[in-house]
């Protein structure tokens, strides 16, 4: 049995709790012993990206404390996973926490890579009727190197036809505060991404990160477009 400490990112906690619940359903179905520390908060990425490194370090230090122990740390976000893996070492360089941060980074996994690389499972018995396309979220693709894992899992979903869009690796335009500071550019990028998805004839646009999907769904809803975004955990928990 694999011991899994659950990390729930801010967006999931506040806006998409069902995605977190569905991730737990999948992990428990696969025999994992899942625990959740309710004292956990943020990984520190928003403050870090905004240039407030000291504040980010304080939040990250709490993360290290919240996820002490052994076993895997799994979260439904390539963005948060990539941040912990790639930037904690930089924040805690030449400090007492440096060794600890490195160990935590090695225990941290994004949900789909954990299923494929650790649990070695592809078919979860999920069913979803329709046509879908996949959006490579920047955090998952560029920070974690996740490309094939989500596609392997989606390929096994009964009733789901997966078609690649031309702009699958292009940023959706969210980028956290980027969407607020540079709204016209952000909206233009969302338009490009959504149009590329629509061109495939897909009903669903699926990804690993709800932050991207929130941004894209906002554009879709405002323009009354025939598409629905879904986190891959919600897809994999469908039909059983």
C-alpha positions in Angstrom: 0.0 0.0 0.0 1.3 3.5 -0.9 1.0 6.2 1.7 -0.1 9.5 0.2 -0.2 12.9 1.8 -2.7 14.9 -0.1 -1.8 18.5 -1.2 -4.8 20.6 -2.2 -3.8 23.8 -4.0 -5.6 27.1 -3.3 -7.7 27.1 -6.5 -8.9 23.6 -5.8 -9.6 24.3 -2.1 -11.6 27.5 -2.7 -13.2 27.0 -6.1 -13.1 23.4 -7.2 -13.3 21.2 -4.1 -15.0 18.4 -6.1 -11.7 17.9 -8.1 -9.9 17.2 -4.8 -12.6 14.8 -3.7 -12.4 13.0 -7.1 -8.7 12.7 -6.8 -9.1 11.0 -3.4 -11.7 8.6 -4.9 -9.3 7.5 -7.6 -6.3 7.1 -5.2 -8.4 5.1 -2.7 -9.8 3.0 -5.5 -6.2 2.1 -6.4 -5.5 1.1 -2.8 -3.6 4.1 -1.5 -3.7 5.1 2.1 -4.6 8.8 1.7 -4.2 11.3 4.5 -4.9 15.1 4.6 -3.4 17.6 6.9 -6.1 20.3 7.3 -3.6 22.8 8.6 -2.0 23.0 5.1 -2.2 26.3 3.2 -0.4 27.5 0.0 2.9 26.4 -1.5 4.0 30.0 -1.7 4.1 30.4 -5.5 1.8 33.5 -5.9 4.0 35.5 -3.5 7.2 34.2 -5.1 6.0 35.0 -8.7 5.0 38.5 -7.6 8.5 39.2 -6.3 7.8 38.8 -2.5 10.4 36.2 -1.9 10.6 36.7 1.9 6.9 36.2 2.2 7.0 33.2 -0.1 9.8 31.7 2.0 7.6 32.0 5.1 4.7 30.2 3.4 7.1 27.5 2.0 8.6 26.9 5.4 5.1 26.2 6.7 4.6 23.8 3.7 7.7 21.9 4.8 6.3 21.6 8.3 2.9 20.5 7.1 4.3 17.8 4.9 6.9 16.3 7.3 7.2 12.5 7.4 7.5 9.8 4.8 5.5 8.7 1.8 4.4 10.5 -1.3 2.9 14.0 -1.6 0.4 14.1 -4.4 -1.6 17.1 -5.7 -3.9 17.9 -8.7 -1.6 20.6 -10.1 1.5 20.6 -12.2 2.0 24.3 -11.4 2.3 23.8 -7.6 4.2 20.5 -8.0 6.7 22.2 -10.3 7.2 25.1 -7.9 7.9 22.9 -4.9 10.3 20.8 -6.9 12.2 23.5 -8.8 12.2 26.6 -6.6 12.2 25.4 -2.9 15.9 24.6 -3.3 16.6 28.1 -4.5 14.6 29.7 -1.7 16.3 27.6 1.0 19.8 27.6 -0.4 22.4 28.1 2.3 19.8 27.6 5.1 19.0 25.0 7.7 15.9 24.0 5.7 17.8 23.2 2.4 18.2 19.5 3.0 14.6 19.2 4.1 13.3 21.1 1.1 15.2 18.8 -1.2 13.7 15.7 0.3 10.1 17.2 0.2 10.7 18.0 -3.5 11.6 14.4 -4.3 8.4 13.2 -2.6 6.1 15.6 -4.5 4.1 14.3 -7.5 1.5 15.7 -9.8 -1.6 13.4 -9.8 -1.3 11.9 -13.3 2.4 11.3 -13.2 1.9 9.5 -9.8 -0.7 7.2 -11.4 1.5 6.4 -14.4 5.1 6.5 -12.9 4.5 5.2 -9.4 1.3 3.2 -9.4 1.9 2.0 -13.0 -1.8 2.1 -13.9 -3.5 3.5 -17.0 -7.1 2.1 -17.1 -9.2 3.2 -14.1 -12.5 2.0 -15.6 -13.7 5.5 -16.2 -16.4 6.3 -18.7 -17.2 9.6 -20.4 -19.1 9.8 -23.7 -17.9 12.5 -26.1 -15.0 14.1 -27.9 -12.2 15.8 -26.0 -8.9 17.6 -26.5 -6.1 18.1 -24.1 -4.4 21.4 -22.9 -0.8 21.1 -21.8 -0.7 23.4 -18.8 2.6 25.3 -18.5 3.4 24.1 -15.0 2.9 20.4 -15.8 4.6 20.5 -19.2 7.5 22.9 -18.6 8.2 22.6 -14.9 7.5 18.9 -14.5 8.0 17.5 -18.0 4.6 15.9 -18.0 3.4 15.1 -21.5 2.3 11.6 -22.1 0.9 10.6 -18.7 -2.4 12.4 -19.0 -2.9 11.3 -22.5 -2.3 7.6 -21.6 -4.9 7.9 -18.9 -7.5 9.6 -21.2 -6.9 7.1 -23.9 -8.3 4.4 -21.6 -11.5 6.3 -20.7 -14.4 4.4 -22.3 -16.5 6.5 -24.7 -14.0 9.3 -24.9 -12.4 10.3 -28.2 -9.2 12.3 -27.7 -8.1 14.6 -30.6 -5.0 16.8 -30.4 -5.4 20.5 -31.1 -2.7 22.5 -32.9 -2.1 24.8 -29.9 -1.9 22.1 -27.3 1.4 23.4 -25.8 0.6 27.1 -26.1 0.0 29.0 -22.8 -3.7 29.7 -22.1 -2.9 33.2 -20.9 -3.7 32.9 -17.2 -0.3 33.0 -15.5 -1.7 34.1 -12.2 -1.5 37.8 -11.8 -0.6 38.1 -15.5 -4.3 37.8 -16.3 -5.0 40.8 -14.1 -2.0 43.0 -15.0 -2.1 42.3 -18.8 -5.8 41.5 -19.3 -6.0 42.2 -23.1 -3.0 39.9 -23.8 -4.4 37.3 -21.5 -7.8 37.3 -23.1 -6.2 37.1 -26.6 -4.2 34.0 -25.5 -7.4 32.4 -24.1 -9.2 33.1 -27.4 -6.4 31.4 -29.4 -6.4 28.4 -27.1 -10.2 28.0 -27.1 -10.5 28.4 -30.9 -7.8 25.8 -31.4 -9.8 23.4 -29.2 -13.1 24.2 -31.0 -11.4 23.5 -34.3 -11.1 19.8 -33.3 -14.8 19.5 -32.7 -14.3 18.6 -29.1 -16.9 19.0 -26.4 -14.4 18.9 -23.6 -11.1 20.6 -23.0 -9.2 18.6 -20.3 -6.1 19.6 -18.3 -4.1 19.0 -15.1 -4.6 22.5 -13.7 -7.8 24.1 -12.6 -6.2 27.6 -12.7 -5.9 27.3 -16.5 -9.3 25.8 -16.8 -10.9 28.5 -14.7 -9.4 31.1 -17.1 -10.5 29.3 -20.2 -14.0 28.5 -18.9 -14.5 32.2 -18.1 -13.7 33.0 -21.8 -16.0 30.2 -23.0 -18.9 31.3 -20.8 -18.6 35.0 -21.7 -18.7 34.1 -25.4 -21.4 31.4 -25.1 -19.2 28.8 -26.8 -20.1 25.1 -27.0 -17.3 23.7 -24.8 -16.7 22.5 -21.2 -13.4 22.4 -19.4 -12.7 19.5 -17.1 -9.8 18.6 -14.7 -8.5 15.1 -15.5 -9.3 13.9 -11.9 -13.0 14.6 -12.6 -12.8 12.7 -15.9 -11.0 9.7 -14.3 -13.7 9.5 -11.5 -16.5 9.5 -14.1 -18.8 6.5 -14.7 -18.0 4.4 -11.7 
